[in-house]
Amino acid sequence: MFCLTTETDPEWAERAVEQLDRVLVDHAHCEMKAASSALALAGRAVIAPSIVRPLVALAQEELAHFDEVLAELERRGLELGPPPVDDYAAELLGHVKGPRSGRERMVDRLLAGALIEARSCERFKLLAEALGQRGLHEQAAFYRELLTSEARHYTLLRRLAVEVSGDDASVDARMLELASLEGAINARHGTAAAIHG
């Protein structure tokens, strides 16, 4: 899917459905972190002011998704609690904090965000299918709708990376490098009943 170099083990979806409450809590935190990340990128976009408004719009959409998941948590009587550690995202983002220039670092952060959105999209697809097979059609529809949003977010973040870089070919080359890293990270961290790992 998109640029992902590895697929999530289909058994992940079965674990996720069996532990759906845990997945929902993790999902809420992922949406909150995605909104924060988009705003942080907007705040650092002095080198490319044209990307600020799209990032703010992305943050608003992520917050709306957080609100939807939070409503589901409340409906189920679940507490949000503190954010779980996301080793997957932390390790991926650790690869973009090196000694690259400000513009290159911004491109890397946008591409890392795109990869995280791509993985979420893949996971939401698997989850929607597994929920549908168990007759949980309302929850399946919720995740099908969200996977469409994640696909849009992937496309947006990749497009913004090209806008910052000014060079489509170099963005594609860097995306391949980061996607290879993401695949290895997902293989290590991607088995838990969580959106990323």
C-alpha positions in Angstrom: 0.0 0.0 0.0 1.5 3.3 -1.1 5.2 3.2 -0.4 5.2 0.6 2.4 7.9 -2.1 1.9 6.4 -4.6 4.3 2.8 -5.7 5.0 1.3 -6.1 8.5 0.7 -9.7 9.4 -3.0 -10.4 8.8 -3.1 -12.0 12.3 -2.6 -8.5 13.7 -6.2 -7.6 12.8 -7.5 -10.6 14.8 -5.6 -9.5 17.9 -6.8 -5.9 17.3 -10.5 -7.0 17.2 -10.1 -9.1 20.3 -8.5 -6.2 22.1 -10.6 -3.4 20.5 -10.8 -1.3 23.7 -7.0 -1.2 23.8 -6.8 -0.3 20.1 -9.4 2.5 20.6 -7.4 4.1 23.4 -4.2 3.8 21.4 -6.0 5.2 18.3 -7.2 8.2 20.3 -3.6 9.0 21.3 -2.4 8.5 17.7 -4.9 11.1 16.5 -3.9 13.6 19.2 -0.2 13.0 18.4 -0.9 13.5 14.6 -2.6 16.8 15.3 0.3 17.9 17.5 2.8 16.9 14.9 1.1 18.8 12.1 1.0 21.9 14.3 4.7 21.5 15.3 5.6 21.2 11.6 3.5 24.3 10.8 5.5 26.2 13.5 8.8 25.2 11.9 7.7 26.0 8.4 9.5 29.4 8.2 11.5 28.0 5.2 8.2 27.2 3.4 5.4 29.4 4.6 3.0 28.0 1.9 2.7 24.7 3.8 1.5 26.3 7.0 -2.2 26.4 6.1 -2.4 22.9 4.8 -0.7 21.7 8.0 -3.2 23.6 10.1 -6.1 22.1 8.2 -4.5 18.6 8.7 -4.2 19.3 12.4 -7.9 20.3 12.6 -9.0 17.1 10.8 -6.8 15.0 13.1 -8.4 16.7 16.1 -11.9 16.0 14.7 -10.9 12.3 14.4 -9.6 12.4 18.0 -13.0 13.8 19.1 -14.8 10.9 17.2 -12.6 8.2 18.8 -12.9 9.9 22.2 -16.7 9.8 21.9 -16.5 6.1 21.2 -14.3 5.6 24.3 -16.9 7.5 26.4 -19.7 5.4 24.9 -17.8 2.3 25.9 -17.0 3.7 29.4 -13.3 3.7 28.7 -10.8 6.2 30.0 -8.2 7.9 27.7 -5.4 7.6 30.3 -1.8 8.5 29.6 -0.4 8.0 26.2 1.2 4.6 25.6 4.8 4.5 24.4 4.9 4.4 20.6 8.3 2.8 19.9 7.5 2.5 16.2 7.0 6.2 15.7 9.8 7.2 18.1 12.3 5.0 16.2 11.1 6.2 12.8 11.3 9.9 13.8 14.7 9.2 15.3 16.0 8.7 11.8 15.0 12.2 10.8 16.8 14.1 13.6 20.3 13.8 12.2 22.6 16.5 10.9 20.6 17.3 7.8 19.9 20.9 6.8 16.7 22.6 7.9 15.0 22.1 4.6 16.1 18.4 4.4 15.0 17.8 8.0 11.5 19.3 7.2 11.3 17.0 4.1 12.2 14.1 6.3 9.6 14.9 9.0 6.9 15.3 6.3 7.9 12.0 4.7 8.0 10.2 8.1 4.5 11.6 8.8 3.4 10.3 5.4 4.7 6.8 6.2 2.9 6.8 9.5 -0.3 7.8 7.7 0.3 5.0 5.2 0.8 2.4 7.9 -2.4 3.7 9.7 -4.3 3.4 6.4 -3.1 -0.2 5.9 -4.0 -1.1 9.5 -7.5 0.6 9.3 -8.2 -1.5 6.2 -7.3 -4.7 7.9 -9.3 -3.7 11.0 -12.4 -2.7 8.9 -12.3 -6.1 7.1 -11.9 -8.1 10.4 -14.7 -6.1 12.1 -17.0 -6.6 9.1 -16.3 -10.4 9.1 -17.5 -10.5 12.7 -20.7 -8.6 11.9 -19.5 -5.4 13.6 -20.6 -3.3 10.6 -20.8 0.1 12.4 -17.2 -0.1 13.7 -16.1 -1.4 10.3 -17.7 1.6 8.5 -15.9 3.9 11.0 -12.5 2.5 10.1 -13.2 2.4 6.4 -14.0 6.1 6.5 -10.9 6.8 8.5 -8.6 4.8 6.1 -9.8 7.2 3.3 -8.7 10.1 5.4 -5.3 8.5 6.2 -4.8 8.0 2.4 -5.5 11.7 1.8 -3.1 12.6 4.6 -0.3 10.5 3.1 -0.8 12.2 -0.3 -0.8 15.7 1.3 2.3 15.2 3.4 4.2 13.7 0.4 3.1 16.7 -1.8 4.2 19.2 0.9 7.6 17.4 1.0 7.9 18.0 -2.7 6.9 21.6 -2.2 9.6 22.1 0.4 12.2 20.3 -1.5 11.4 21.6 -5.0 12.7 18.3 -6.4 10.3 15.4 -6.9 13.0 12.9 -7.7 15.0 13.6 -4.5 11.8 13.3 -2.5 11.0 9.9 -4.1 14.6 8.7 -3.4 14.4 9.8 0.2 11.0 8.2 0.6 12.4 4.9 -0.6 15.1 5.1 2.1 12.7 6.0 4.9 10.2 3.4 3.7 12.8 0.7 4.0 13.6 1.8 7.5 9.9 2.0 8.3 9.4 -1.6 7.1 12.2 -2.9 9.3 10.8 -0.9 12.3 7.3 -2.3 11.6 8.6 -5.8 11.5 10.1 -5.3 15.0 7.3 -3.3 16.6 4.2 -4.0 14.6 2.6 -7.0 16.3 0.9 -5.4 19.3 -2.8 -4.6 19.3 -2.1 -1.0 18.6 -2.3 1.2 15.5 1.4 1.2 14.9 3.1 -1.1 17.3 
